[in-house]
């Protein structure tokens, strides 16, 4: 890795550190409607990076559209479990780990068998959905965060399809670094 590339990667990691106070789970008080749900994935760096990461990784795959669909479906199941009161131990650390793992998959241009990629993304989505369901336990909020998540996944997929491989690898390394930092503060 060249010194210039390492400098850019470090700069991205530092910028991610500046955004740490924007974690997605500060508590939402009484605002649990559609708009709160829609804003939720955009306001937390952990969710934002994970969904973009899954989308980017899907954009690198031949049949990557299925990864986004799997993410949304399993996120809904995780949200329903969260709304029902099921809590997962170490949830925040697990969510941060999804950012690091998605980044690693992008950086390595990891091409898993389709079923294994779907399984991995499904586990990621259950964690994210569970957190969303606990924080925003209404149907209208769920519709909002599912729509926002679909937008982020599509944006990531587009990025994964149009960026040069070298840029994708740098983005993957930056996501991995951000995920490691997030695990440290979770």
N, C-alpha and C positions, 0 to 999 in steps of 0.2 A: 504494500500500500504506500503510495507516495505521500510526502509530507503535506502537500496541498490538499489531498483527499482527507487525510487525517485531521487537518485543521478545519475543513468544512464539516466533517462529522462531529468534531468536538463542539463547534459552534451550534449545530443543531441540538446537540445534547444539552448545552447550556440554556438554550432557548426553552427547551422542554422543562428544565428545572424552574425557570421563571414562571411557568404556568401551573406549577403544583398546587397552589391554593385553589385552583378551579376544579378539584376533584368532583366527580358527578354525584356524590352522595352527601351533601351538606345538610339535607333535610329540607323539605319543601313546604312545611307548614300547611296552610289550608288550600294552597293552589295545586290541585291535583287533576285538573281538567285536561282537555286535548292540548292546549297550548303549553302547559307545563310538561306534558309528556313529549311533545314535539321538540321543545327546547332541551330536554334532558340529555340526549346523546351529543348535542353540540356544546354543552356547557361543561362537560367533564373531559379532561384530556385523556383519561384512561379509555373511556368509551369511544371518543372521537378517533383516537389512534387505532384502536382495535378494529373498529368497523372499516375504516379506510384501509387498514392492513389486510384484512380478509378480502376486501374488494380488490386490492392491488394484486394479491396472490392469486385470486380467481382470474384476474386479467392475464396472468402469466400462463394459465393452464388452458389446455385444449377444450375441456368441458367445464370451464370455471363458473359458468352461470349457475350451475347446480349448487356450488358452494354458497352463493348468496341466498338462494332459495332455502337451502338447508339452515343457514344461519337464522333467517327470519322465522321459519317454522319452529325451530328448537328454542329460539328466544321467546316465542309466545308460550311454549310449554314451561320454560323456566319462569316466566312472568306469572303464569297461573299458579305455579307452585309457591312463588313469593307472595302472591296475593292471598294464598291460603294459609300463610304463616310459616311455611317451611324455610328455615334459614340454613345456609351452608357454612360450616366453619371455615375460616380463612378465606372468605369470599373476596375481599379486597385484594389480597395477595394473589389469589387465583386470577382475578381480572387483570391485574398488572402483568402476570405471567403470560396471559394471552397476547398482550402487546409485544412482549419480548419474543414469543414463539412465532407470531405472525411475521415479525420483522426478520427473524432468522430464516423462515421459509422463503421470504422474498429475496433476501440477500444471497441465499444459496440456490435460488431459482428451483426450489424443491419440487419435483414432479412425483408425487405419491400416486399409488393406484387410486382410482376415483373413490372407491368405498372407504379407503383409509383417510383421504382428505376430507370426505364428508363426515366421517366419525370425529375427526379432530375438530373441525369447525362446529359440529354439533355440540361438543363438550364446551367449547368456547362460548357458544350462544346460550347454553343453559345457565352458565354463570352470569353472563350479562343480563339475561332475562330475569333471573332470580333477583338480582339487585334492583332492576327497574321495577319489578312487581312489588318488592318490599317498600320502595320509596314512593311509588305512585300506584296505589292499589285500586284503581278504578278502570272501567272499560274504556272510557273516553281517553284517559291518559295512555292506556295501552295502544290505542289506535294512533295516537300522536307519536309515541316513541317507535312504533313499528314503521310508520311513514318516514320519520326522520332517519331511521336506520337503513331503510331501503334506499333513500337518497345518498347516504354516505357510502353504502356498499356499491351503488352504481357509479358514484364519483370515483371511488377507488378502482373499480374495474376499468373505467375509462383511462385512468392514470396508468394502470398496469398494461394497457394495450398500446398506449401512445408514447410513453417514455422509452428512451433508449435503455438497453439492458444495463449499461454501466450506471446510469442514473437510478435505475430501480435497485441495483445492489447497494448504492449509497443510501437510498431511502430505507432499505431494509436494515442496514447497519444502524442508521439513526433510530429507527423504531425499536430495534433490539436494545440499544443503549437507553432509550427512554423507558422501555419496559423494565429494565433492570433498576433504574433509578426509582420508578414507581413502586417496585417491589420493596425497595429499601424504606420507603416512607409509608407503606400500607399498614 
